Amino acid sequence: MHGIGVAILTEDEDHLSALQSRLEATRLGQPVFSHVGFPAGPTDAILRQLQDSRAEVVIVDIPAQDSQRAIRTIELIRATTQQIGIFANGDMTHPASIVSSMRAGAGEYLDHSAGTEPLLEALTRFSSSRTRSLGGAGKARVFTFLSAKGGAGCTTAAVNTAVALQQSHGDVVLVDFAPIGHASLHLNLRPQFGVLDALQNLHRLDVSLLDGLMTPTKDGLHLLAGPQQPYPTEPTPGELARLFDLLVNHYRFVVVDASSRLDPTTRLLSDLSNAVLVVAQTDVVSLWSAGRIHAFLEEGTGRDRLRMVLNRYKKIPGFTEEDVEQVTNCKVLWKVPNAFQAVSPSIDHGTPVVLQDGPEISRSYRALAAALAEASSNSDGSADLVYGTEGARKKAPGRLNLSPIRAGQ
């Protein structure tokens, strides 16, 4: 089963049993190593065993009395291992231990008397930060498209951007998280499986099964289709984190169509993304709604990578781009020209307009895809994005930072 490898170090056997039970109950963390006792120094065999276990997270249990050995253990793990998350587990009534643990290098502090939920949330945050990490090979970049209002063209933008990325880079998956999936209609596909099947089979989901749930286009783009009818349940944070952890290790780019969905799932999708693109038009309703979306995402980390795509763009005299940004509190990334006569037939026929060579809108989507790919390809994980229609590009106001988010930030 796919999950996060977790090691546990404690001096209390009863605490070890309780931590193992909490870990297994998350269904996200997988125990790979446990030991009663802390390492005495950097050459201690415990540290070598920890490294050999390939644990991604280690939980260090902090005793209520005499916490110095546990704090020293956190310092040793931080100094001798690379790219491993450290969670401290202890009594929340001892502020000194909490501060010392965090200063030593712990990214999370868990209450030892709490249930499974805080541990699951900590693992989810760790998985989210790892998903966003741009430094590791094989880690896909995740771009989520949101609609400022119904009919703004979010699915059209997501589909055409995904097709353009597939043409230029390959290994792209389009994930349809809309309340009712329309991406398959835009691509003239008839999927048999989709997102709901993946979420319902997470306990046995691997690369082979994931491939079987995909619906490919003739150009090689993979679609993880959305539901064909409304469904009442929402995936848990742990379930979404596990699904995306597998996706980002299997593809180069993950494009998510969330359409007009605004719920806790949308907030987590934004937190899992390298860029969140709100598709709006230059009308009062769209811009007002875009501002509310920005406010909705403020509770998560997704707001830091929120940008606006102005669809069906036509310049309005006396209404500048700065006015748009002031109204919405969101930087404008791209302007897609108004091309209803070209886009409408392409949707009806299930042939994305980006596949056509002539229209200006096709060039615009290809340029948007190129800008997103370029922004996520720099070694430092960030880039200045440009925006505009083809032939009228300039620096975007503000920097879309695609740098890794570390645990605890």
C-alpha positions in Angstrom: 0.0 0.0 0.0 1.3 3.4 -0.9 2.0 5.7 2.1 4.6 7.6 4.0 7.3 5.6 5.7 7.4 6.5 9.4 10.0 5.6 12.1 9.3 5.8 15.8 11.8 6.4 18.6 10.8 6.4 22.2 12.0 5.3 25.7 8.6 4.1 26.8 7.3 0.8 25.4 3.7 1.7 26.2 4.1 4.9 24.2 5.6 2.9 21.3 2.5 0.7 21.2 0.1 3.7 21.3 2.0 5.5 18.6 2.0 2.5 16.3 -1.8 2.2 16.8 -2.3 5.9 16.0 0.0 5.6 13.0 -1.8 2.6 11.5 -5.2 4.3 12.1 -4.2 7.2 9.8 -3.9 4.8 6.8 -1.4 7.4 5.4 1.7 6.6 7.5 3.3 3.2 7.2 5.6 2.0 10.1 9.0 1.0 8.7 11.2 1.2 11.9 10.7 1.5 15.7 13.0 1.4 18.6 12.9 1.8 22.4 15.8 4.0 23.3 17.6 7.0 21.8 20.9 7.1 19.9 24.0 8.0 22.0 25.9 9.7 19.3 26.3 10.2 15.5 27.8 6.7 15.0 25.1 4.9 17.0 23.6 1.9 15.2 20.1 3.3 15.7 20.8 6.1 13.3 22.2 3.6 10.7 19.1 1.5 11.1 16.9 4.6 10.7 18.7 5.5 7.5 18.5 1.9 6.1 14.7 1.8 6.8 14.3 4.7 4.3 11.9 6.4 6.6 10.5 9.7 5.3 9.3 10.8 8.8 10.6 10.0 12.3 8.5 10.5 15.4 10.6 11.3 18.5 8.7 10.8 21.7 9.6 13.5 24.3 9.4 12.3 27.9 7.6 14.5 30.4 10.7 14.4 32.6 14.3 14.7 31.4 13.6 15.6 27.8 17.2 16.4 26.9 18.1 13.0 25.4 15.1 13.3 23.1 16.0 16.8 22.1 19.6 15.6 21.4 18.1 12.8 19.3 16.3 15.4 17.1 19.5 17.3 16.7 21.4 14.1 15.7 18.7 13.1 13.2 18.8 16.6 11.7 22.6 16.5 11.4 23.0 13.0 10.0 20.0 12.5 7.7 18.8 14.3 4.6 15.3 15.3 3.7 13.6 13.5 6.6 10.6 15.0 8.4 10.9 15.1 12.2 7.8 15.1 14.4 8.1 15.5 18.2 5.4 13.8 20.3 5.0 15.0 23.9 3.0 16.7 26.6 1.4 20.0 25.4 1.6 21.4 29.0 5.4 21.7 28.8 6.1 24.8 26.7 9.9 24.6 27.2 10.0 21.1 25.6 7.9 22.3 22.7 10.2 25.3 22.0 13.4 23.2 22.5 12.0 20.5 20.1 11.2 23.0 17.3 14.6 24.7 17.8 16.3 21.4 17.5 14.7 20.7 14.1 11.2 19.2 14.6 8.7 20.4 12.1 5.7 19.3 14.0 4.8 18.9 17.7 2.0 16.4 18.5 0.1 16.0 21.8 0.8 12.5 23.0 -2.7 12.3 24.5 -4.5 13.3 21.3 -6.1 10.9 18.9 -5.4 10.0 15.3 -6.5 13.2 13.7 -3.6 15.5 14.6 -1.1 12.9 13.4 -3.0 12.5 10.1 -3.1 16.3 9.7 0.7 16.5 10.3 1.3 13.7 7.8 -0.9 15.4 5.3 1.0 18.7 5.7 4.2 16.8 5.2 2.9 15.1 2.1 1.7 18.4 0.7 5.0 20.0 1.2 6.7 17.1 -0.5 4.3 17.2 -3.4 5.1 20.8 -3.9 8.8 20.2 -3.8 10.4 21.1 -7.1 13.9 19.9 -6.4 13.5 16.1 -6.7 13.6 14.2 -10.0 10.3 12.6 -10.9 8.2 15.1 -8.9 5.4 16.5 -11.1 4.3 20.1 -11.0 0.7 20.6 -10.1 -1.5 23.3 -11.6 -5.0 23.7 -10.4 -7.6 25.7 -12.4 -10.6 27.3 -10.5 -13.5 29.1 -12.0 -14.5 32.5 -10.6 -18.0 31.8 -11.7 -20.0 29.3 -13.8 -19.3 29.6 -17.5 -16.0 31.5 -17.1 -14.2 28.8 -19.2 -12.2 27.0 -16.5 -12.5 23.5 -18.0 -11.6 24.9 -21.5 -8.5 26.5 -20.0 -7.5 23.4 -18.1 -8.0 21.0 -21.0 -6.2 23.2 -23.5 -3.3 23.9 -21.1 -3.0 20.1 -20.4 -3.0 19.3 -24.1 -0.3 21.9 -24.8 1.9 20.6 -22.0 1.5 17.1 -23.4 2.5 18.2 -26.9 5.6 20.0 -25.7 6.7 17.9 -22.7 4.7 14.7 -22.4 3.8 12.7 -19.3 0.8 14.9 -18.4 -2.3 13.9 -16.5 -5.5 15.9 -16.4 -7.5 15.3 -13.1 -11.1 16.3 -13.2 -12.3 17.3 -9.7 -15.3 19.3 -11.0 -18.6 18.5 -9.2 -19.7 16.9 -12.5 -16.9 16.1 -14.9 -16.9 17.8 -18.3 -13.3 17.3 -19.3 -14.1 14.0 -21.1 -16.6 15.8 -23.3 -14.0 18.4 -24.3 -11.6 15.6 -25.3 -14.3 13.4 -26.9 -13.5 10.5 -24.5 -15.8 7.9 -22.9 -14.0 7.0 -19.6 -15.0 3.9 -17.8 -13.2 4.8 -14.6 -12.1 8.0 -12.8 -11.4 10.0 -9.7 -14.0 8.2 -7.5 -12.6 4.8 -8.4 -9.1 5.9 -7.5 -10.3 7.3 -4.1 -12.3 4.1 -3.4 -9.3 1.9 -4.1 -6.5 3.8 -2.3 -5.9 0.8 -0.1 -4.5 -1.1 -3.1 -3.7 1.7 -5.5 -0.3 1.4 -7.2 1.1 2.5 -10.6 -0.4 -0.4 -12.5 -3.9 0.1 -11.1 -3.6 3.9 -11.6 -2.8 3.4 -15.2 -5.8 1.2 -15.6 -8.1 4.0 -14.3 -6.8 6.5 -16.8 -8.4 7.3 -20.2 -5.7 8.3 -22.7 -6.1 10.6 -25.7 -4.4 9.7 -29.0 -1.7 12.2 -28.2 -0.9 10.5 -24.9 -2.6 12.8 -22.5 -4.0 10.8 -19.5 -7.4 11.8 -18.1 -8.5 10.8 -14.6 -12.1 11.5 -15.3 -14.6 13.3 -13.0 -17.9 11.9 -11.9 -20.8 11.7 -14.3 -23.3 12.6 -11.6 -23.1 14.5 -8.3 -21.7 12.6 -5.4 -22.4 13.5 -1.7 -19.0 12.5 -0.1 -15.8 14.4 0.1 -12.3 12.8 0.2 -10.4 13.2 3.4 -7.1 15.2 3.5 -5.3 11.9 3.9 -6.9 10.3 0.9 -6.2 13.3 -1.3 -2.6 13.5 -0.1 -2.1 9.8 -0.9 -3.6 10.1 -4.4 -1.5 13.1 -5.3 1.7 11.6 -3.8 1.3 8.8 -6.3 0.4 11.1 -9.2 3.4 13.4 -8.7 5.8 10.5 -8.7 4.3 9.1 -11.9 3.9 12.1 -14.2 5.7 15.3 -15.1 2.8 17.6 -14.9 -0.6 17.3 -13.1 -3.3 19.6 -14.3 -6.4 19.8 -12.1 -9.8 21.1 -13.2 -11.7 22.1 -10.1 -14.1 24.3 -12.0 -16.6 26.1 -9.7 -16.0 23.8 -6.8 -15.4 25.7 -3.5 -15.2 23.4 -0.5 -12.5 21.9 1.8 -11.4 19.7 -1.1 -10.7 22.9 -3.1 -8.6 24.3 -0.3 -6.5 21.2 0.0 -6.1 20.9 -3.8 -4.7 24.5 -3.7 -2.3 23.6 -0.9 -1.1 20.6 -3.0 -0.5 22.8 -6.1 2.5 24.7 -7.3 0.2 27.3 -9.0 -3.6 28.0 -8.6 -5.1 29.7 -11.6 -8.4 31.4 -11.2 -10.2 31.7 -14.5 -12.3 34.9 -14.7 -13.7 37.4 -17.1 -13.6 41.2 -16.9 -17.1 41.6 -15.7 -18.3 42.7 -12.2 -19.6 39.2 -11.1 -16.4 37.4 -12.2 -14.1 39.9 -10.5 -16.2 40.1 -7.3 -16.2 36.2 -7.1 -12.4 36.1 -7.7 -11.9 38.3 -4.7 -14.1 36.0 -2.6 -12.1 33.0 -3.8 -8.9 34.7 -2.7 -10.4 35.2 0.8 -11.6 31.6 0.9 -8.1 30.3 0.3 -6.4 32.6 2.8 -6.6 29.9 5.5 -4.3 27.6 3.5 -1.0 28.0 1.8 -2.6 28.0 -1.7 -3.1 31.8 -1.6 0.7 32.3 -2.0 0.5 30.8 -5.5 -2.8 32.2 -6.6 -2.9 33.9 -10.0 -5.6 35.0 -12.3 -6.2 34.1 -16.0 -8.5 36.6 -17.7 -10.5 34.6 -20.3 -12.3 36.1 -23.3 -10.3 39.2 -22.7 -11.1 42.5 -24.4 -9.5 45.7 -23.2 -12.0 48.0 -21.5 -11.2 51.7 -21.8 -10.6 53.3 -18.4 -10.4 49.9 -16.6 -6.8 48.8 -16.2 -5.0 45.6 -15.1 -4.1 47.4 -11.9 -7.8 48.0 -11.3 -8.5 44.2 -11.7 -5.7 43.4 -9.2 -6.9 45.9 -6.7 -10.5 44.6 -6.9 -9.5 40.9 -6.6 -6.3 41.0 -4.5 -4.9 38.7 -7.1 -2.1 39.1 -9.6 -3.0 38.8 -13.3 -0.9 36.0 -14.9 -2.4 35.6 -18.4 -4.9 37.1 -20.8 -6.7 34.7 -23.2 -8.2 36.5 -26.2 -11.9 36.3 -26.9 -12.4 33.7 -29.6 -15.9 32.3 -29.2 -16.3 31.5 -32.9 -13.3 29.1 -32.7 -13.8 27.7 -29.1 -17.4 26.8 -29.3 -17.2 24.4 -32.2 -14.0 22.9 -30.7 -15.9 22.0 -27.6 -18.9 20.6 -29.5 -16.6 18.4 -31.5 -14.4 17.3 -28.6 -11.3 18.7 -30.3 -9.4 21.3 -28.1 -8.7 24.5 -29.9 -5.0 24.4 -29.0 -4.6 21.6 -31.6 -5.4 24.2 -34.3 -2.4 26.1 -35.8 -4.1 29.3 -37.0 -6.1 30.9 -34.2 -4.5 33.4 -31.9 -6.1 31.7 -28.9 -4.3 28.5 -29.8 -1.0 30.3 -29.6 -2.0 31.9 -26.3 -2.7 28.5 -24.6 0.6 27.1 -25.9 2.4 30.2 -24.6 0.7 29.8 -21.2 1.7 26.2 -21.0 5.3 27.1 -21.9 5.3 29.8 -19.2 4.1 27.4 -16.5 6.6 24.8 -17.6 9.5 27.3 -17.6 8.6 28.7 -14.2 8.7 25.2 -12.7 11.9 24.1 -14.4 14.5 26.4 -12.7 16.8 24.8 -10.2 15.8 27.3 -7.5 12.1 26.5 -8.0 11.0 30.0 -9.0 10.7 32.2 -12.0 9.3 35.4 -13.3 6.2 34.5 -15.4 5.2 36.5 -18.4 1.7 37.0 -19.5 -0.4 38.3 -22.4 -1.6 37.2 -25.8 0.9 36.1 -28.4 3.1 39.0 -29.6 2.2 41.2 -26.6 4.1 39.6 -23.7 5.7 41.4 -20.8 6.7 40.7 -17.3 3.8 39.8 -15.0 3.4 42.1 -12.0 4.7 40.0 -9.2 6.6 36.7 -9.0 5.0 33.3 -9.0 7.1 31.6 -6.4 7.2 27.8 -7.1 9.7 27.2 -4.4 9.3 24.2 -2.0 7.2 24.8 1.2 8.8 23.2 4.2 7.0 21.5 7.1 5.9 24.0 9.7 5.9 27.0 7.4 
